[in-house]
Amino acid sequence: MFSGSIPALVTPFDAAGEFDEAAFRHFVEWQIAEGSAALVACGTTGEAATLTYDEHFRVVRICVDQARGRVPVIAGAGSNDTRVATANLRAARDAGADAALMVPPYYNRPSQEGIFRHFEALAADAPLPIVLYNVPARTVTDIQPATVIRIVQAFPQVFVGIKDASGALARVSQHRGALGEGFVQLSGNDDLALAYNAMGGTGCISVSANVAPRLCADFQAACAAGDMATALTLHDRLFPLHDALFTDASPGPVKYAMTRIRADFPPHLRLPMTPANEASRAAVDAALVHAGLL
């Protein structure tokens, strides 16, 4: 269902801290023109944790409206409260999203059985396909391969793929061996996307694609075509950027990078996120030069 370069979109805010709809519409349009294969609205990089419920699904609606069916829109919709996550799925559907991106419950730290039961409850009346999102560094909850397999085998029409940011590359093969090629596997780490694709992944939900959508799209196209020489060349060109965008708390560095690539892009973040520090800005600038973007 999903493949290629899929940016986890940043959410632009104006100087007063409000969602900047005009900037976001221009941003979505640029992403599509540059070859992004789908769009994630209100993920971690989109500062979803600081958006109110109404803001969150307004951003999704605007993304869907601007995309106009040209690429799929995946809405971040996870919660550590199963009832809230269920309501978020309905809201994502009502906003027009094509699928939802769902983390396992965070903070509560449920067992693997609790994780399964959470997703079982979501599947009971799921109005949208769900892409699992495993990001233990943020949720402190790891969907183990056996649990991923159990979830997908129990509800194959609902759970269509995974964004895996665990960093454990062997899981691509574990998932693939049990679930086959039809289960979509997307890297959640830009720096590992080359290896992830080589092992059977089909794309990346990317931070770097915010800044370098054409290069990331070309990289993913080369991987899909089996042109690993070109893919490696593009990986080497992008690698310093992948690294630089996490030299301070994300999305501070990526929002700074956006202002360097698009002069009219607003730099503002919502607390507790803060602008990238001086060393991070220098690393981003150097990486943009290395990538040929400055």
C-alpha positions in Angstrom: 0.0 0.0 0.0 2.9 2.4 0.8 6.4 2.7 -0.6 9.0 5.2 -1.4 9.9 8.5 0.3 7.3 9.5 2.8 8.1 12.7 4.8 6.9 12.9 8.4 5.9 16.5 7.8 6.8 19.3 10.2 4.0 21.6 11.3 4.6 25.3 10.6 3.6 27.8 13.3 3.4 31.5 13.0 5.1 34.0 15.3 2.1 33.9 17.7 2.4 30.1 17.9 -0.6 29.3 15.8 -0.8 26.8 13.0 0.3 28.5 9.8 -2.2 27.0 7.2 -0.8 29.0 4.2 2.7 27.9 4.9 1.6 24.3 5.4 -0.4 24.2 2.1 2.7 25.5 0.2 4.8 22.9 1.9 2.5 20.1 1.0 2.4 21.3 -2.6 6.2 21.4 -2.8 6.5 17.9 -1.3 4.2 16.4 -3.9 6.0 18.3 -6.8 9.3 17.0 -5.5 8.3 13.4 -5.7 7.2 12.4 -2.2 5.1 9.2 -2.4 2.8 9.8 0.6 2.6 12.3 3.5 2.5 11.8 7.2 0.6 14.5 9.0 0.9 15.0 12.8 3.6 12.5 13.5 6.4 13.2 16.1 8.2 15.5 13.7 5.0 17.4 13.3 5.0 18.2 17.0 1.7 16.3 17.5 2.3 16.1 21.2 1.8 19.9 21.5 -1.3 20.1 19.2 -4.8 20.2 20.7 -7.3 17.6 19.4 -8.9 20.2 17.1 -5.6 21.5 15.8 -4.4 17.9 15.2 -7.2 16.9 12.9 -7.4 20.3 11.3 -3.8 19.8 10.2 -4.8 16.4 8.8 -7.8 17.8 7.0 -5.7 20.6 5.4 -3.1 18.0 4.3 -5.8 15.9 2.7 -7.4 18.9 1.1 -4.1 20.1 -0.4 -3.0 16.7 -1.5 -6.3 16.2 -3.4 -5.8 12.5 -3.8 -2.5 12.8 -5.6 -0.6 11.0 -2.8 -2.0 9.1 0.2 -2.1 10.9 3.6 -1.3 8.9 6.7 -2.5 10.6 10.0 -0.6 10.2 13.2 -3.3 9.0 15.6 -1.7 7.1 18.5 -2.4 7.4 22.2 -1.5 5.6 25.4 -5.2 5.4 26.2 -6.9 2.8 24.0 -10.2 4.6 24.1 -8.6 7.9 22.9 -6.7 6.0 20.2 -10.0 4.5 19.0 -11.6 8.0 18.8 -8.5 9.3 17.0 -8.9 6.6 14.3 -12.5 7.8 13.7 -11.3 11.4 13.6 -8.6 10.6 11.1 -11.2 8.9 8.9 -13.5 11.8 9.2 -10.6 14.2 8.2 -10.1 12.1 5.0 -6.9 10.3 5.8 -6.0 7.2 3.9 -4.5 5.4 6.9 -3.4 6.0 10.4 0.0 5.7 12.0 -0.3 4.2 15.5 2.4 3.8 18.2 2.0 1.3 21.0 0.9 2.8 24.3 3.7 5.0 25.8 4.4 5.9 29.4 2.0 3.1 30.7 4.6 0.6 29.4 2.2 -2.4 28.9 3.4 -5.9 28.4 3.5 -7.6 25.0 0.1 -9.0 25.9 -1.1 -5.5 26.7 0.2 -4.2 23.4 -1.6 -6.9 21.5 -4.9 -6.2 23.4 -4.5 -2.5 22.6 -4.3 -3.2 18.9 -6.9 -5.9 19.1 -9.3 -3.3 20.5 -8.4 -0.8 17.7 -9.0 -3.5 15.1 -12.5 -4.3 16.4 -14.1 -1.5 14.4 -11.1 0.1 12.6 -12.3 2.6 10.0 -8.9 2.9 8.4 -5.9 0.7 7.6 -3.3 1.0 10.3 0.5 1.3 10.0 2.1 0.2 13.2 4.8 2.6 14.5 7.5 1.0 16.6 9.8 3.7 18.2 11.1 2.4 21.5 13.4 5.4 22.1 10.3 7.6 22.4 7.6 5.3 23.7 9.8 3.1 26.0 7.6 0.3 24.6 8.9 -2.1 22.0 6.6 -4.1 19.8 8.6 -7.3 19.6 8.6 -9.2 16.3 6.5 -12.0 17.7 3.9 -9.5 18.7 4.0 -7.7 15.4 3.4 -11.0 13.7 0.6 -12.0 16.1 -1.2 -8.6 15.5 -0.9 -8.8 11.7 -1.9 -12.4 11.4 -4.9 -11.8 13.6 -6.1 -8.7 11.7 -4.4 -8.7 8.2 -7.0 -6.4 6.6 -6.4 -3.7 9.3 -2.6 -3.8 10.0 -1.0 -3.2 6.6 2.5 -2.2 7.5 5.0 -1.0 10.0 7.3 2.0 10.4 10.1 0.5 12.4 12.4 2.9 14.2 13.8 0.2 16.5 17.2 0.2 14.7 17.1 -3.6 14.7 17.6 -4.5 11.1 17.1 -8.2 11.6 13.5 -7.5 12.2 12.9 -6.8 8.6 13.7 -10.5 7.8 11.8 -11.7 10.8 8.7 -9.9 9.8 9.2 -10.8 6.1 9.6 -14.5 6.9 6.3 -14.7 8.8 4.2 -12.1 7.0 5.5 -12.2 3.4 6.2 -9.5 0.9 2.7 -8.0 1.1 3.3 -6.6 4.6 4.7 -3.1 4.1 7.9 -2.4 5.9 9.0 1.2 6.1 12.2 2.4 7.8 11.8 4.9 10.6 15.5 5.8 10.5 16.8 7.7 7.5 20.4 6.6 8.2 19.4 2.9 8.0 17.1 3.2 5.0 19.6 1.8 2.6 20.2 -1.4 4.6 16.6 -1.6 5.5 15.5 -1.6 1.9 18.3 -4.1 0.9 16.7 -6.5 3.5 13.2 -6.2 2.0 11.9 -2.8 3.1 9.9 -0.7 0.7 10.6 2.8 1.8 11.1 5.3 4.6 8.9 7.6 6.7 11.5 10.2 6.7 12.7 13.4 8.6 15.2 14.3 5.9 12.6 14.2 3.2 11.2 17.4 4.7 14.3 19.2 3.6 15.5 17.1 0.6 12.3 15.6 -0.9 13.7 15.1 -4.4 16.9 13.5 -3.3 15.1 11.2 -0.9 12.6 10.3 -3.6 15.4 9.6 -6.0 17.2 7.4 -3.4 14.0 5.4 -2.8 13.4 5.0 -6.5 17.0 3.7 -7.0 16.4 1.2 -4.2 13.1 0.0 -5.7 14.8 -0.4 -9.1 17.6 -2.5 -7.6 20.2 0.2 -8.6 22.2 -0.1 -5.5 25.2 1.8 -6.9 23.0 4.9 -7.4 21.3 4.3 -4.1 24.6 4.2 -2.3 25.8 7.4 -4.0 22.6 9.2 -2.9 22.9 7.7 0.6 26.4 9.0 0.9 25.2 12.4 -0.3 22.4 12.5 2.3 24.0 10.8 5.2 25.5 13.9 6.9 22.0 15.5 6.7 20.4 12.4 8.3 22.9 12.8 11.2 22.7 16.6 11.5 18.9 16.6 11.9 19.4 14.9 15.2 22.2 16.9 16.6 19.7 18.6 18.9 16.2 17.7 19.9 14.0 17.1 16.9 12.3 19.0 15.2 14.5 21.9 16.1 17.2 21.1 13.5 14.8 20.2 10.7 12.9 23.4 11.2 16.1 25.3 11.0 17.0 23.4 7.9 13.7 24.3 6.3 14.4 28.0 6.8 17.7 27.5 4.9 16.0 25.7 2.0 12.8 27.8 1.9 13.4 31.3 3.0 9.7 31.9 3.8 9.3 28.9 6.0 8.5 29.9 9.6 11.1 28.7 12.1 8.9 28.6 15.2 8.4 25.7 17.5 6.1 25.1 20.5 7.6 24.5 24.0 9.0 22.4 25.3 10.8 22.1 21.9 13.3 24.9 21.3 15.4 26.1 18.3 18.5 24.2 17.3 21.6 25.2 19.1 24.6 26.8 17.4 26.5 23.6 17.0 23.5 21.9 15.5 22.9 24.8 13.1 26.5 24.6 11.9 26.1 20.8 11.4 22.9 21.3 9.4 24.5 24.0 7.2 27.5 21.8 6.5 25.2 18.9 5.6 23.1 21.0 3.3 26.3 22.0 1.5 27.5 18.4 1.3 24.1 17.4 -0.2 24.3 20.2 -2.8 21.2 21.9 -1.3 23.1 25.1 -0.4 
